[in-house]
Amino acid sequence: MTKNELGFETRLMHQPNFIDQPTGAVNVPLHYSSTFHQNSFDEFGPFDYSRSGNPTRLALEEAIADLENGTKGYAFASGMAAISSAFMLLSAGDHVLVSTDVYGGTYRLITQVLTQFKIEHTFIDMTDLDEIARNVRPNTKVIYVETPSNPCMNITDIEGVAKVAKANGCMTFVDNTFMTPLLQKPLDLGADLVLHSATKFLSGHSDVVAGLAVAKDEELGKRIGFIQNSFGSILGVQDCWLLLRGMKTLSVRLNQSQDSAREIADYLHHHTEIEEVYYPGFSFHEGYPIHARQSSGAGAVLSFRLPTKDSARVFVEHMKIPVFAVSLGAVESILSYPATMSHAAMPPEERAKRGITDGLLRLSVGLENVDDLLNDIKQALEAVKQHALKAEHV
């Protein structure tokens, strides 16, 4: 069987470089070495210095390239290191189009760092292909997409964006953190580069900070590799090993979390204390037809809006099971408050434009029993209701 004839779950388990040939070990060895002996004066081997390449990191990079159907993969010290390195493909005077409701760390990079290098940007509604086309400039080099977007779960037509980009001679970058290659493959849809905060679902255990980038073609891959080697923001050997281990269970973890997320989203949608639920699995979600076409699932992250910051605080303080923390995509459910966590770098007026209200919460659903999670949510929402009733009588 060729790799293209194998199912995704099988490819997660059986990559060509997973078995150590000298020993037969079924796990990739940890190569704790900064440098490598060269047997020849005139001709070096495949590894010389671990910033430039390490066998353990290579196993991870080749695995993610295969899973995303790309040609070259690269592992970085964090998701933001991967994203920053990708933007280093640009030069002064270049212009990028960016999803309006992009992750807060990406917003900070674009507005406060890239501007120092005279790289221009425009934030636009990526759900509108006409608006994208209208905003492309002669110096536009990249269209940067998050879909579903964080935290309001807006959907962008990756294939449509890629066509606009190609017609105008620019590249398409897609942050695929929420979906992972299990549920969505941007390179197959025409994107040039796919990026991950592998800290999230790919690792899945809240024990690794990592970023990944996968290029569609060899030439772009070489350019990313040059930047990785030049800046040196590589993923350490131990974290590469942990990430490889976490990726092996991606399918079973994400499928269960996704099933639970759907039940929770349905419950919240019908609850009177909730103003709105953002979840791309709803058939009435504005972007549902596009998402259903380009993805094989809705994922395990949803956001929902309570009326006020005070009601959000009461809800969080009464929840017992999820951890209240930054990040997502772990075996434990994680409840986050975007205004002061994922999007704290965004000024309040900018958050308001993007629908990131003071009552908005984001839930990454983990592997707990779904009935336990639902019961926990029910009692927390009852506390919100009682708090509101008391406030009315003050």
The 8 nearest C-alpha neighbors of each residue, nearest first, counted from 0:
[[1, 4, 2, 5, 3, 6, 9, 10],
 [0, 2, 4, 3, 5, 10, 6, 15],
 [1, 3, 5, 4, 0, 10, 6, 65],
 [4, 2, 1, 5, 6, 0, 7, 10],
 [5, 3, 2, 1, 0, 6, 7, 10],
 [6, 4, 2, 3, 9, 10, 7, 1],
 [7, 5, 9, 8, 10, 4, 3, 2],
 [6, 8, 10, 9, 11, 5, 181, 66],
 [7, 9, 11, 10, 6, 250, 12, 247],
 [10, 8, 12, 6, 11, 7, 13, 5],
 [9, 11, 7, 13, 12, 8, 14, 6],
 [12, 10, 8, 247, 9, 13, 7, 246],
 [13, 11, 9, 10, 247, 14, 8, 17],
 [14, 12, 10, 11, 9, 15, 17, 16],
 [13, 15, 17, 16, 10, 62, 12, 11],
 [16, 14, 17, 13, 18, 62, 58, 61],
 [15, 17, 14, 18, 58, 19, 27, 61],
 [16, 18, 27, 14, 15, 26, 25, 19],
 [19, 17, 25, 16, 24, 23, 20, 26],
 [18, 20, 23, 24, 22, 21, 27, 17],
 [19, 21, 23, 22, 18, 24, 16, 17],
 [22, 20, 19, 23, 24, 18, 28, 25],
 [23, 21, 24, 20, 19, 18, 25, 28],
 [22, 24, 19, 20, 18, 21, 25, 26],
 [25, 23, 19, 22, 26, 18, 27, 20],
 [26, 24, 18, 23, 17, 19, 27, 22],
 [27, 25, 24, 17, 18, 28, 19, 244],
 [26, 28, 17, 19, 18, 55, 29, 25],
 [29, 27, 30, 26, 55, 19, 24, 240],
 [28, 30, 31, 55, 236, 27, 237, 240],
 [29, 31, 32, 55, 28, 54, 236, 53],
 [32, 30, 29, 236, 33, 237, 55, 53],
 [31, 33, 34, 30, 49, 35, 53, 48],
 [32, 34, 49, 48, 31, 35, 50, 53],
 [33, 35, 48, 32, 47, 49, 36, 46],
 [36, 34, 47, 46, 48, 37, 33, 32],
 [37, 35, 38, 34, 47, 44, 46, 43],
 [36, 38, 39, 43, 44, 35, 40, 47],
 [39, 37, 36, 40, 43, 44, 42, 41],
 [38, 40, 42, 41, 37, 43, 44, 36],
 [39, 41, 42, 38, 37, 43, 44, 36],
 [42, 40, 39, 43, 38, 37, 44, 36],
 [41, 43, 39, 40, 44, 37, 38, 45],
 [44, 42, 37, 39, 41, 45, 38, 47],
 [43, 45, 46, 37, 42, 47, 38, 39],
 [46, 44, 43, 47, 52, 53, 54, 35],
 [47, 45, 44, 52, 48, 35, 53, 49],
 [46, 48, 35, 34, 49, 45, 44, 36],
 [49, 47, 34, 51, 50, 33, 46, 35],
 [50, 48, 52, 53, 33, 51, 34, 47],
 [51, 49, 48, 52, 231, 228, 233, 53],
 [52, 50, 49, 228, 48, 53, 47, 46],
 [51, 53, 49, 50, 46, 48, 54, 57],
 [52, 54, 49, 56, 55, 57, 46, 30],
 [55, 53, 57, 56, 58, 30, 52, 46],
 [56, 54, 58, 57, 53, 29, 30, 236],
 [57, 55, 59, 53, 58, 54, 239, 60],
 [56, 58, 60, 54, 59, 55, 61, 53],
 [57, 59, 55, 61, 56, 60, 16, 62],
 [60, 58, 62, 56, 57, 61, 243, 63],
 [61, 59, 72, 57, 73, 62, 63, 58],
 [60, 62, 64, 58, 59, 63, 72, 57],
 [63, 61, 59, 65, 60, 64, 58, 66],
 [62, 64, 66, 65, 60, 61, 67, 72],
 [65, 63, 72, 69, 61, 67, 62, 71],
 [64, 66, 68, 62, 63, 67, 69, 61],
 [65, 67, 63, 68, 64, 180, 62, 10],
 [66, 68, 64, 69, 65, 180, 184, 63],
 [69, 67, 65, 66, 64, 186, 70, 187],
 [70, 68, 215, 64, 67, 214, 71, 213],
 [69, 71, 215, 216, 64, 217, 214, 72],
 [72, 70, 220, 214, 64, 213, 69, 217],
 [71, 73, 213, 60, 64, 212, 61, 63],
 [74, 72, 60, 212, 211, 213, 75, 71],
 [75, 73, 211, 234, 210, 60, 233, 212],
 [76, 74, 233, 234, 210, 77, 81, 232],
 [75, 77, 234, 209, 233, 232, 210, 80],
 [78, 76, 209, 210, 80, 79, 208, 75],
 [210, 77, 79, 196, 81, 80, 209, 195],
 [78, 80, 82, 81, 77, 83, 210, 104],
 [79, 81, 77, 83, 78, 82, 75, 84],
 [82, 80, 78, 84, 210, 79, 83, 75],
 [81, 83, 79, 85, 84, 80, 78, 86],
 [84, 82, 80, 86, 85, 81, 79, 87],
 [83, 85, 87, 81, 86, 82, 80, 226],
 [86, 84, 82, 87, 83, 88, 81, 223],
 [85, 87, 88, 83, 84, 89, 82, 113],
 [86, 88, 84, 89, 85, 83, 226, 90],
 [87, 89, 86, 85, 90, 84, 222, 223],
 [90, 88, 87, 86, 93, 91, 140, 118],
 [89, 91, 93, 92, 118, 88, 87, 116],
 [92, 90, 117, 118, 93, 116, 89, 119],
 [91, 93, 118, 117, 90, 94, 119, 138],
 [94, 92, 118, 138, 91, 90, 139, 119],
 [93, 95, 139, 119, 120, 138, 118, 140],
 [96, 94, 120, 141, 139, 142, 140, 97],
 [95, 97, 142, 121, 120, 143, 122, 141],
 [96, 98, 143, 122, 142, 121, 99, 123],
 [99, 97, 125, 101, 100, 123, 144, 122],
 [98, 100, 122, 123, 124, 101, 97, 353],
 [101, 99, 98, 353, 148, 149, 102, 151],
 [100, 102, 98, 99, 149, 103, 106, 148],
 [103, 101, 105, 104, 149, 106, 342, 100],
 [102, 104, 342, 106, 105, 344, 341, 345],
 [105, 103, 107, 106, 102, 108, 344, 79],
 [104, 106, 108, 102, 107, 103, 109, 101],
 [105, 107, 103, 109, 104, 108, 110, 102],
 [106, 108, 104, 110, 105, 109, 111, 344],
 [109, 107, 112, 105, 106, 111, 110, 113],
 [110, 108, 113, 106, 107, 111, 112, 105],
 [109, 111, 107, 108, 114, 106, 112, 113],
 [112, 110, 107, 108, 114, 109, 113, 115],
 [113, 111, 108, 114, 115, 109, 110, 107],
 [114, 112, 109, 116, 115, 118, 111, 108],
 [113, 115, 117, 118, 116, 112, 111, 110],
 [116, 114, 113, 117, 112, 111, 118, 110],
 [115, 117, 113, 114, 118, 91, 112, 90],
 [118, 116, 91, 114, 115, 92, 119, 113],
 [119, 117, 91, 93, 114, 92, 113, 116],
 [120, 118, 94, 93, 117, 95, 114, 92],
 [121, 119, 95, 94, 96, 122, 118, 97],
 [120, 122, 96, 97, 123, 95, 119, 94],
 [123, 121, 99, 97, 98, 96, 120, 124],
 [124, 122, 99, 98, 125, 97, 121, 96],
 [123, 125, 126, 99, 127, 98, 130, 122],
 [124, 126, 127, 98, 155, 123, 131, 128],
 [125, 127, 155, 124, 154, 128, 156, 153],
 [126, 128, 125, 130, 129, 124, 131, 155],
 [129, 127, 131, 130, 132, 126, 125, 160],
 [130, 128, 132, 131, 127, 133, 134, 126],
 [131, 129, 133, 127, 128, 132, 134, 124],
 [130, 132, 128, 134, 129, 133, 135, 127],
 [131, 133, 129, 130, 135, 134, 128, 163],
 [134, 132, 130, 131, 135, 129, 136, 128],
 [135, 133, 131, 132, 136, 130, 96, 121],
 [134, 136, 132, 133, 139, 131, 137, 96],
 [135, 137, 139, 138, 134, 94, 133, 167],
 [136, 138, 139, 135, 167, 140, 94, 168],
 [137, 139, 93, 136, 94, 140, 92, 135],
 [140, 138, 94, 136, 95, 137, 135, 141],
 [139, 141, 169, 94, 95, 170, 138, 93],
 [142, 140, 170, 95, 169, 171, 139, 143],
 [141, 143, 96, 171, 95, 97, 170, 172],
 [142, 144, 97, 172, 96, 171, 173, 141],
 [145, 143, 173, 98, 172, 174, 146, 97],
 [146, 144, 148, 174, 173, 147, 101, 98],
 [147, 145, 148, 154, 155, 144, 153, 175],
 [146, 148, 152, 154, 153, 145, 149, 177],
 [149, 147, 152, 146, 145, 153, 150, 151],
 [150, 148, 151, 102, 152, 101, 100, 147],
 [149, 151, 152, 148, 302, 361, 337, 100],
 [152, 150, 149, 153, 277, 148, 302, 354],
 [153, 151, 148, 147, 150, 149, 277, 278],
 [152, 154, 148, 147, 151, 146, 286, 155],
 [153, 155, 147, 286, 146, 126, 152, 290],
 [156, 154, 126, 146, 125, 157, 153, 147],
 [155, 157, 159, 158, 289, 160, 154, 126],
 [158, 156, 160, 159, 155, 161, 188, 185],
 [157, 159, 188, 161, 160, 156, 189, 162],
 [158, 160, 162, 156, 157, 161, 163, 128],
 [161, 159, 163, 157, 162, 158, 164, 156],
 [160, 162, 164, 158, 189, 159, 163, 190],
 [163, 161, 165, 159, 164, 160, 166, 158],
 [164, 162, 160, 166, 161, 165, 132, 167],
 [165, 163, 169, 161, 167, 162, 166, 170],
 [164, 166, 168, 162, 167, 163, 169, 161],
 [167, 165, 163, 164, 168, 162, 169, 161],
 [168, 166, 164, 165, 169, 163, 135, 137],
 [169, 167, 165, 166, 164, 170, 140, 139],
 [168, 170, 140, 164, 141, 167, 165, 139],
 [169, 171, 141, 164, 191, 140, 142, 172],
 [172, 170, 142, 190, 191, 141, 161, 143],
 [171, 173, 192, 143, 193, 191, 144, 190],
 [174, 172, 144, 193, 145, 175, 143, 194],
 [173, 175, 194, 145, 176, 195, 193, 144],
 [174, 176, 179, 178, 195, 177, 173, 194],
 [175, 177, 195, 179, 196, 178, 174, 197],
 [178, 176, 175, 179, 298, 147, 200, 300],
 [177, 179, 182, 175, 176, 183, 298, 180],
 [180, 178, 181, 176, 175, 182, 177, 183],
 [181, 179, 183, 184, 182, 67, 66, 178],
 [180, 182, 179, 183, 250, 178, 7, 184],
 [181, 183, 295, 178, 294, 180, 296, 179],
 [184, 182, 294, 180, 178, 181, 179, 185],
 [183, 185, 180, 186, 187, 67, 188, 182],
 [186, 184, 188, 187, 190, 183, 189, 193],
 [187, 185, 190, 189, 188, 184, 215, 191],
 [186, 188, 185, 189, 184, 190, 68, 67],
 [189, 187, 158, 185, 186, 190, 157, 184],
 [188, 190, 186, 161, 187, 158, 191, 185],
 [191, 189, 186, 171, 185, 161, 192, 188],
 [190, 192, 215, 171, 170, 214, 172, 186],
 [193, 191, 214, 172, 213, 190, 215, 173],
 [192, 194, 173, 213, 212, 172, 174, 175],
 [195, 193, 212, 174, 211, 175, 173, 213],
 [196, 194, 176, 211, 197, 210, 175, 174],
 [195, 197, 78, 210, 198, 176, 199, 209],
 [198, 196, 210, 209, 201, 199, 195, 202],
 [199, 197, 208, 209, 196, 207, 202, 201],
 [198, 200, 328, 197, 327, 203, 201, 202],
 [201, 199, 328, 203, 202, 329, 197, 198],
 [202, 200, 197, 246, 203, 199, 249, 245],
 [203, 201, 245, 242, 200, 198, 246, 199],
 [202, 204, 329, 200, 201, 199, 328, 330],
 [203, 205, 329, 206, 330, 202, 245, 207],
 [206, 204, 329, 207, 203, 198, 199, 202],
 [205, 207, 204, 208, 202, 198, 203, 241],
 [208, 206, 198, 205, 238, 209, 202, 242],
 [209, 207, 198, 77, 76, 206, 197, 210],
 [210, 208, 77, 76, 197, 198, 78, 75],
 [78, 209, 211, 77, 196, 75, 197, 81],
 [212, 210, 74, 195, 73, 194, 75, 81],
 [211, 213, 194, 73, 72, 193, 81, 195],
 [214, 212, 72, 193, 71, 64, 192, 69],
 [215, 213, 192, 220, 71, 69, 216, 70],
 [214, 216, 69, 191, 70, 186, 192, 213],
 [217, 215, 214, 70, 218, 219, 220, 69],
 [216, 218, 220, 219, 70, 221, 71, 215],
 [217, 219, 221, 220, 216, 222, 214, 215],
 [220, 218, 222, 221, 217, 216, 214, 223],
 [221, 219, 217, 214, 223, 71, 218, 222],
 [220, 222, 224, 218, 219, 223, 225, 217],
 [221, 223, 219, 225, 224, 220, 226, 218],
 [224, 222, 226, 220, 225, 221, 227, 219],
 [223, 225, 221, 227, 222, 226, 220, 228],
 [224, 226, 222, 228, 223, 227, 229, 221],
 [227, 225, 229, 223, 224, 228, 230, 84],
 [228, 226, 224, 225, 230, 231, 229, 223],
 [227, 229, 231, 225, 51, 226, 230, 224],
 [228, 230, 226, 227, 231, 225, 224, 232],
 [231, 229, 227, 228, 232, 226, 84, 233],
 [230, 232, 228, 233, 227, 229, 50, 51],
 [233, 231, 76, 75, 230, 227, 80, 234],
 [234, 232, 75, 76, 231, 74, 235, 50],
 [233, 235, 76, 75, 74, 239, 209, 238],
 [236, 234, 238, 237, 239, 233, 76, 56],
 [235, 237, 239, 238, 55, 240, 56, 29],
 [238, 236, 240, 239, 235, 241, 29, 31],
 [237, 239, 241, 240, 235, 236, 242, 207],
 [240, 238, 236, 242, 237, 241, 56, 243],
 [239, 241, 243, 237, 238, 242, 236, 244],
 [242, 240, 238, 244, 243, 239, 245, 237],
 [241, 243, 202, 245, 239, 244, 240, 238],
 [244, 242, 240, 246, 241, 245, 59, 239],
 [245, 243, 241, 242, 246, 247, 240, 248],
 [244, 246, 202, 242, 247, 243, 248, 203],
 [247, 245, 249, 201, 243, 248, 244, 202],
 [246, 248, 11, 245, 244, 12, 249, 243],
 [247, 249, 246, 250, 251, 245, 252, 244],
 [250, 248, 246, 252, 247, 251, 253, 201],
 [249, 251, 253, 252, 248, 254, 8, 181],
 [252, 250, 254, 253, 248, 249, 255, 256],
 [253, 251, 249, 250, 255, 254, 248, 256],
 [252, 254, 256, 250, 255, 251, 257, 249],
 [253, 255, 257, 251, 256, 252, 250, 258],
 [254, 256, 258, 257, 253, 252, 251, 259],
 [257, 255, 253, 259, 365, 299, 258, 254],
 [256, 258, 299, 260, 254, 298, 255, 259],
 [259, 257, 255, 261, 260, 256, 254, 262],
 [258, 260, 256, 262, 261, 257, 369, 263],
 [261, 259, 257, 263, 299, 262, 258, 364],
 [260, 262, 264, 258, 259, 263, 265, 257],
 [263, 261, 265, 259, 260, 264, 266, 258],
 [262, 264, 260, 266, 265, 261, 267, 259],
 [263, 265, 261, 267, 266, 262, 260, 268],
 [266, 264, 268, 262, 263, 267, 261, 269],
 [265, 267, 263, 264, 268, 269, 262, 270],
 [266, 268, 270, 264, 269, 265, 263, 273],
 [269, 267, 265, 266, 270, 276, 264, 275],
 [270, 268, 267, 266, 271, 265, 273, 264],
 [271, 269, 267, 272, 273, 268, 266, 274],
 [270, 272, 273, 269, 274, 268, 267, 384],
 [273, 271, 270, 274, 305, 384, 380, 383],
 [274, 272, 305, 271, 270, 275, 304, 267],
 [275, 273, 304, 305, 272, 306, 276, 271],
 [274, 276, 304, 303, 273, 277, 268, 305],
 [275, 277, 303, 268, 302, 278, 304, 267],
 [278, 276, 302, 301, 151, 303, 152, 275],
 [277, 279, 301, 280, 281, 152, 276, 302],
 [280, 278, 281, 297, 287, 284, 152, 277],
 [279, 281, 297, 278, 282, 287, 261, 296],
 [282, 280, 284, 283, 279, 278, 287, 265],
 [281, 283, 284, 287, 280, 288, 279, 285],
 [284, 282, 281, 285, 287, 286, 280, 279],
 [285, 283, 287, 281, 286, 282, 279, 278],
 [286, 284, 287, 283, 288, 154, 153, 282],
 [285, 287, 154, 284, 289, 288, 290, 153],
 [286, 288, 290, 284, 289, 285, 282, 291],
 [289, 287, 291, 290, 286, 292, 285, 282],
 [290, 288, 292, 291, 287, 286, 156, 293],
 [289, 291, 287, 293, 292, 288, 294, 286],
 [292, 290, 288, 294, 289, 293, 287, 295],
 [291, 293, 289, 290, 294, 288, 295, 287],
 [294, 292, 290, 291, 289, 183, 295, 188],
 [295, 293, 183, 182, 291, 290, 296, 292],
 [294, 296, 182, 291, 183, 293, 297, 292],
 [297, 295, 294, 298, 182, 291, 280, 257],
 [296, 298, 280, 279, 299, 257, 295, 278],
 [299, 297, 257, 296, 300, 178, 177, 253],
 [298, 300, 257, 260, 256, 364, 363, 301],
 [301, 299, 363, 362, 298, 364, 260, 302],
 [302, 300, 278, 362, 277, 361, 363, 299],
 [301, 303, 361, 277, 360, 276, 362, 150],
 [304, 302, 276, 360, 275, 359, 277, 361],
 [303, 305, 359, 275, 358, 274, 273, 360],
 [304, 306, 358, 273, 274, 307, 311, 359],
 [307, 305, 358, 274, 304, 310, 308, 273],
 [308, 306, 358, 310, 309, 305, 357, 311],
 [307, 309, 358, 357, 311, 310, 312, 306],
 [308, 310, 312, 307, 311, 313, 358, 306],
 [309, 311, 313, 307, 312, 308, 383, 314],
 [312, 310, 308, 314, 358, 309, 313, 305],
 [311, 313, 309, 315, 310, 314, 316, 308],
 [314, 312, 310, 316, 311, 315, 383, 317],
 [313, 315, 311, 379, 317, 312, 316, 383],
 [316, 314, 312, 318, 317, 313, 311, 323],
 [315, 317, 313, 314, 318, 312, 319, 379],
 [318, 316, 379, 314, 315, 319, 313, 382],
 [319, 317, 315, 379, 316, 375, 320, 314],
 [318, 320, 317, 321, 375, 322, 316, 315],
 [319, 321, 318, 322, 372, 375, 332, 371],
 [322, 320, 332, 333, 334, 323, 319, 331],
 [321, 323, 333, 324, 334, 332, 320, 331],
 [324, 322, 334, 335, 333, 321, 325, 315],
 [325, 323, 335, 322, 333, 334, 326, 340],
 [324, 326, 335, 340, 341, 327, 323, 333],
 [327, 325, 324, 199, 328, 333, 341, 335],
 [328, 326, 363, 199, 329, 333, 325, 200],
 [327, 329, 200, 199, 203, 363, 330, 326],
 [330, 328, 203, 204, 331, 327, 205, 365],
 [329, 331, 365, 366, 204, 203, 332, 328],
 [332, 330, 365, 329, 366, 333, 321, 367],
 [333, 331, 365, 364, 321, 363, 322, 330],
 [334, 332, 322, 321, 363, 362, 323, 327],
 [335, 333, 362, 323, 361, 321, 322, 324],
 [336, 334, 361, 324, 323, 325, 360, 337],
 [335, 337, 360, 338, 340, 339, 361, 359],
 [338, 336, 340, 341, 342, 339, 335, 360],
 [337, 339, 342, 343, 336, 340, 357, 355],
 [340, 338, 343, 337, 336, 342, 341, 344],
 [339, 341, 337, 343, 342, 336, 338, 325],
 [342, 340, 337, 103, 343, 325, 339, 102],
 [343, 341, 103, 337, 344, 345, 338, 340],
 [342, 344, 339, 340, 345, 338, 341, 103],
 [345, 343, 342, 103, 107, 346, 104, 106],
 [344, 346, 343, 342, 103, 350, 349, 347],
 [345, 347, 349, 348, 350, 344, 343, 342],
 [348, 346, 350, 349, 351, 345, 338, 343],
 [347, 349, 351, 350, 346, 352, 345, 353],
 [350, 348, 352, 346, 351, 347, 345, 353],
 [351, 349, 355, 347, 353, 352, 348, 345],
 [350, 352, 348, 354, 353, 349, 355, 356],
 [353, 351, 349, 350, 354, 348, 355, 347],
 [354, 352, 350, 351, 355, 100, 349, 99],
 [353, 355, 351, 356, 352, 350, 151, 359],
 [356, 354, 350, 351, 353, 359, 338, 357],
 [355, 357, 358, 359, 354, 351, 350, 338],
 [356, 358, 308, 359, 307, 338, 355, 311],
 [357, 359, 307, 308, 305, 356, 304, 311],
 [360, 358, 304, 356, 357, 303, 305, 355],
 [361, 359, 336, 303, 302, 335, 304, 337],
 [362, 360, 302, 335, 334, 301, 336, 303],
 [361, 363, 334, 301, 300, 333, 302, 364],
 [364, 362, 300, 333, 327, 332, 299, 328],
 [363, 365, 332, 299, 256, 260, 362, 300],
 [366, 364, 332, 331, 330, 256, 367, 329],
 [365, 367, 330, 256, 331, 368, 255, 364],
 [366, 368, 365, 369, 331, 372, 371, 332],
 [369, 367, 371, 370, 372, 366, 259, 373],
 [368, 370, 372, 371, 259, 367, 373, 262],
 [371, 369, 373, 372, 368, 374, 375, 367],
 [370, 372, 374, 368, 369, 373, 375, 367],
 [371, 373, 369, 375, 370, 374, 376, 368],
 [374, 372, 370, 376, 375, 371, 377, 369],
 [375, 373, 377, 371, 376, 372, 370, 378],
 [374, 376, 372, 373, 378, 377, 318, 371],
 [377, 375, 373, 379, 374, 378, 380, 372],
 [378, 376, 374, 380, 375, 379, 373, 381],
 [377, 379, 381, 375, 380, 376, 382, 374],
 [378, 380, 317, 382, 376, 314, 381, 377],
 [381, 379, 383, 377, 382, 378, 376, 384],
 [382, 380, 378, 384, 383, 379, 377, 385],
 [381, 383, 379, 385, 380, 384, 386, 378],
 [384, 382, 380, 386, 381, 385, 310, 313],
 [385, 383, 381, 387, 382, 386, 380, 388],
 [384, 386, 388, 382, 387, 383, 381, 389],
 [385, 387, 383, 389, 384, 388, 382, 390],
 [386, 388, 390, 384, 385, 389, 383, 391],
 [389, 387, 385, 391, 390, 386, 384, 392],
 [390, 388, 386, 392, 391, 387, 385, 393],
 [389, 391, 387, 393, 388, 392, 386, 385],
 [392, 390, 388, 389, 393, 387, 386, 385],
 [393, 391, 389, 390, 388, 387, 386, 385],
 [392, 390, 391, 389, 388, 387, 386, 385]]
